[in-house]
Each structure stands twice: as C-alpha cells, then as structure tokens.
Amino acid sequence: MTPIVGHRKLLALLEQTVINGVPAHAYLFTGPEGIGKQLVAGQFARWLNCPDLGHDERTECSSCRRIQQGNHPDVILEKPDKGRIRIDRIRAIQSFFVYAPVEGRFRVCVIDDAHTMNRPAQNALLKTLEEPPAGRILILITSTPSLLLPTVRSRCRRIRFGALPAAVLATLLHEKGIPAERAAVLAAMSAGSVSRAVQMNALDFFELREKMISALTDPGARGISGLLELSGDLSKDRHSATDSLEMALTLLRDLMLTAVTPHASGVVHGDFLDRMNAAAQHLSADTILSLYDEVVRASELIQSEINVNRNLVMDVLLLRISRTVGGPTLGIGASAR
C-alpha cells in the first residue's frame, strides 16, 4: 500500500468520524494537485468498511486489501474519460447507489477530478446529493472547486488539504532515489505536490533552470541571438512558458535574499548560492524588484485569456533583463563577438 505522507490532522478527523459512526453523505476534498487527496479518500473508504478498525495496518484485512486493489463490491472509483466525466457515468453511479451495501457498512463512490464533470453530469449528481440514500457516501476530489456548481459544493462537507511542507516532500523525494540537493529544489518548486515534483524531475527541469539563472545573472554571455534562441525554447508552449516564468520568480526571490544577506537561509536554489551572491553584488534591491515586476507582467500576459504571442512576450522580457542587468550595450556587444 502506498504510504500517505502528511495530512495527519485530516486523517485523524476522518478516522474519528468513522469511529463515532457519523459520516456525512458527501465530502468535497479540495487542495492542490498531487498532494495525496485520492490516497486519503481510499483510506477513508477502507475505514468506512473495515470490519476491525483496530487491526494492525501492516497486516491488512481482506476488506481493506480488496478496496486498495479496486475489487471490493461496495467501493468504486470514477475518473475522467478523455478529460471529462459525463452524465452517463453519473447515472452509473446512481445505479450503484440503488443497492444496499453487499459486504461493508457503506457503499462509497470516489469521483476523482470532479471538476471535469460537465454541467449535465453535475445537475444529475444533484439529485443524489439532495436525496442521499442511507448507507451511501460520495467523495468528490478536486483541485479546482470553483468549476463545480455552487449547489454541488454546498451539499458536501468540505475537507481542505494543504500543500505538503517542503522539508517533508524533500525527504519523500530523496527516499524515491532523487539526490538530496535536487530533492530540496524540486520540493521548493513544486508547491507541495509529489506528482508535480516527480514530473519535473523526469523532464528537463534542471537544464531549464541553468538557462534561466544564466539569463538572469549573465545575459551578455548569450548575446541577443542567444537570448532570442532561449526565448523560443522557453515559450514553445504555454505550460513551458508558465513554468519558466515561475522559476524566474523564485530565482529573483533568491537574488533578493542574497542581496540583503549574503548567507541567507531559505533560498530555493541553494546550489546556485555562489553565483547569486556574485550577481547580487552588482544589482540593487530596486533593480531586482523591477526585474521581478517585469516577470510578473509577462506571466500575467501569458496566463491571460487573450490571444497573446508567447514568444514575443518572452523576447521582450529577456531583452529587458539583458539591458537591466548588463547595461544597454552588453547584449549587442556579446552578439557581435
């Protein structure tokens, strides 16, 4: 069984709810992606139907084991199909709830990424939420509760999940075989999400980071042509552009910290501390703040709903960084070499 990291207070609350015998008919688990909401929902489903809550978790009972494996008759998991949960799946859930529990105390349905239900599906689900049959429990999981109808949200008991602390996540990543230094950076950059940290490690995250720190601390080394080439790499798609700008913001935050206190603790990119200390000696706090504002504006443009040219936004940003950090002629001189 995959261990659950963090969320001790929420787990204790849910376990006590089962012990007291007063679970709600519907729950809404909200919080960032990849922090363990589905794992907690699975544990809750096991507690709800476990014949012996006091058993040693290292030696699972048959009921808990079959729920974990997805073959218990009273527990089902619904996930999006091609990015959507449609009304036919909600009708299947309603059919599942028609029958009383076969083996356990409750029939439990977990709907992952519940925000992907289209409007007809959400309206259909309302009937079950408004007239919940006894012994049936719905658990909706979402990272974007605002996409659910207010009437759906209001009929569920909301359980809010916080991001995993960076230190806890770094330890978990290190246990998965990621070097400690890398794990610390990934933990700080992934907003407490295990899945996001693992995904970042699998991609060219550290190569991208190297490019970004070079662009921020020594843009003249690339010259204008090099900066424009980098701009194309960073803005190849919206996701890449957004991640790049988020990384730039954390690097600038670290630069500000090192500018104020050369041996500052709490920096995200601690393995770049020497390079940032060197750069901070030539940058005032006002300059770093102005760069931060530039990156924020670029990020807002790229994430806006308007049809924006990502490559052009990134071109302008990197050239402004070059002018601010290296002076008005540094980029041109470097490109001419």
N, C-alpha and C positions, 0 to 999 in steps of 0.2 A: 504494500500500500504506500502511495506517495505521501510522505510526511507533510503536515501543514505547518508552515513557518509563520510565526506571529499570530495576531488576532486572538490572543488568549482571552481577553475580556469578552469578546463576542462569542467565542466558543463556550465559555463558562455560562454566559447568559442563555444561550440556546440549550445547553445541556440541562440547566436548571428548569427551563421551560418544559422540557420533556419529563423531568423528574416530578414536577408539580402537576403534570397532566393538563396543562392549559395552553397548548399551542394555538396560534391564530390559524385561520383558514387560508390565509395568503400572506406571503412575505415578498418584499422587494429588496434584493441585495444590490446595493449600489456602491460604486467606487471605481478607481482606475482599473484599466485592463491589466490582466496578468498578475494579479496580486493574491490569487487563491480563492476567489469567491465561489467558483464551482467546486473546489475541493471542500470548502466549508459546507456548501449545500449538500454534498454527498455524505459528509459526516453527520449532518443534521438528519438526513433521511435514514441513515443507519441507526442513529439513536432512537428515532421515532418508531422504528420497527424491531429493535433489538429485544429479544426475549429476556436478556440478562445484562442490564446496563453495567453491572459491576464486574463483568468478565475482564480478564487481562487482555488489553488491546493487542498485545503481541501474539495472542492465540485467538484469532477472530472466531466468532461463532459462524455457523452456516449461513444465517440470515445476512449478517454483515458482509461476509465474503461474497455472497451472490449479488448483493446490491452493488458492491465495489466492481464486480465483473459485469454488471449490466444485465443479469438474467434472473432478477427477482420479479415475481408476478405483480407485486404491488408498487413498484418504483420504476418510473420511466424518465428518460432524459430527451428533451426536444431541442434540436439545434436548427439553425437556418439552413435552407437548401438553396444554393445559388444566391446567397446573400439575403434571403427573405424567409419569413415564416408566414405562410398564407392560411386562409380561412379553413381549408380542408384539414390542416394539421390541428387547428383548434377544435374542429368537430371530432377529430380522432381522440383528442384529449377528453372532450366531453363524454364520448362513448366509454372511454377508460374509466371515468368517474361514475358512470351509471352503476357499476357493480361494486359491491362492498369488498373490503379487503379479503384476500384469499388466505393469506398466512399471517400477515402482520396486523398491527393496530390501525394503520393508516394507509390509504392509497396516496402516494406522493408523486407529483409531476414537477420536474425541474425544467424550466424554459430558459436556456442559455441565450445570451444576446437578445433578450426580449424586445429591445428597441427595434429589432428588424421585423417585428410583426407589422404587416400593412394595416391600414385603417379598418377594412372589413374584419380582419382577424382580431384586432383589438376590440372592436364592437361586439364580436361574437363572444370573446372571452368575458366581457362584462356580465353576461347572463350568469356565468359560473361564479363570478366574484360577488354578484348581488344576491344570489340564492345558493350559497355554498352548501352542498350536501354534507352531512356529518361524516367524519372519518376520512375526509379528503383534504389534502393540503397542496397548494400551489406555491412554488418558489420561483419568482422571476429574477433573473440575473441581468444586470445592465451596467455599462459604463456611461450611458447617456440617457438618464431617466427623463430628460426634457423631451425626448422623442416619443414618450408614452403619453397617451391621453390623460389629462388630469383626473378623469373619472376612474381610470385604471390605477393610477398612483394612489389616489385617496382611499382605495379599498384594500390596500395592502399595508401590513406592518413593515415599516422601513427599517432596514438594518444597514447602517453606513460603515463601509470599510475604509480605513485609512491606508495610505501607502506604507509599504514596509520600510522601516528605518534603514538608512544606507549601510550602517555597520552590520546589521542582521543580513541584509541582502548580499553584501560583500562576502561574508562568511559562507553563505549558501553557495555562491558562485565559485568560491575557492574550493569548496567541497566537491563541486562538479568538475574540478580539474583545471579551472582557469587560474593562471598565476595571480598571486595576491595583489600585485600592483595594478594589473589590468582589472581585476575584480573590483577594486576600490573605485576606479574611474567609471566602470560600467554601472556600478551601483549608484554613484552620484548622478549619472547622466540619464538613468532610465526611470526616474520618478517613482522608485519603489516597485517597479514591475519586473518580476522574474522573467516572464516571457520576452519582454522587450529587451532586457539585458542580454539574454541568450541570443536573441536575433541580431542585436548589434554586434555581438562578438563574432557571429558567423559571417557578417558582411565585412565590407572594407572600412569599418569604423575608424580603426587606428591609423590607417593610411590617410583617410579624410582629415582626421584630427591633425596629423602632421602638416598637411597642406594649409589648414586653417591657422595654425599657430605661426607658420611661416608668413602667411599673408598679413597677419596682424602685427607681427614683430619685425619683419624684414621684407616688406613688399618689394623693395628695389631689387632684391635678388632675382626676382622673376621677370621684371620689366613689364611693360604694358602688354606685349604679346603673351607673356606667360600668365599674367593676371586674367586676360580675356579667355585664354585656354582653360584656366582653372574655373572661371565663371561658367563656362559651358559644362564642365564636369559636375559642378555643384547644382546646376539648375536643370539637369536633364529631365527631371520630373518634379512634381510638386512635393512629394514626400522627401526626396533628396534635398531639395532647396530648404524645406522647413527644418529638417534635421541639421543641416549645415548652419543655418542661422541660429538655431538653439545652441549649437555647440559654440558658435562665436560669442554668444552672450555669456556663456559660462567661462570662456577664456578671458573675456573682458572683465568679468567679475573678479577672476583670479588676479588679473593685472592690477585692478584697483586695490585689492587686498595687499599685494606685494609692494605697490607704490606707497601705501600708507605704513605698512610694517613688513620689512624685507623677509622676516622669518614667520610670516603669518600662518596660523593654523586654519584649517577649514577650507583650504583650497581644493578644488575638484581635481585639477590636473597637477598633482603634486610632483609627478615625474618630469614636468616641464619647469619646475620652480627656478632653476638656474637661468634658463632662457628668459623667463618672465621677469626675474629680478634685473637682468641686464637691460631688457626693454623698458622696464618701469623707470629706470634712471633717466631716460630721455623723454618721458611722457608725463605731463602734469595730470593731476586728477581731473581738471576741466577737460583736457584733451580726451582722456579715456571716457569720460561721461558723454562727450559729444559723439564719440565713436559708438558708444552704447545706444544713443538715441538714433543714430543712422541705421544700426542693425534692427532696432525695434521697428522703425518705419518701414524698412524693407520687408520684414516679417509680416507686418500688418497688410502690406500690399499683396504679398504672395498668398496669404491666407484669406484674403477678402473674396467676396463673391463676384467681383468684377473680372472681366477677361483681361488679365494682365500678362505682359510679356516677361516671364520669369528671368530669362537670360539677360534682358535689358536691365531689369532691376538689379540683378547681381553684378552686371558690368559696372553700373554706376556706383554701386556700393564699394566694390573692390578698388575702383579708381579713386574714390574719395578717401578710402582708407590709406591708399598709397600716398596721396597728396598730404593727408594729415600727419601720417607717421613719418614719411620720408622726405617731405618737402615737395614743392611744386615741380622740381626738375628731376627728382630721383628716379621715378618710374621711366621717364623718357630717356634719361642717360643710360639706365640699365638696359633698355631695349635696344639701344644703338650699339652696345658692345658686341 
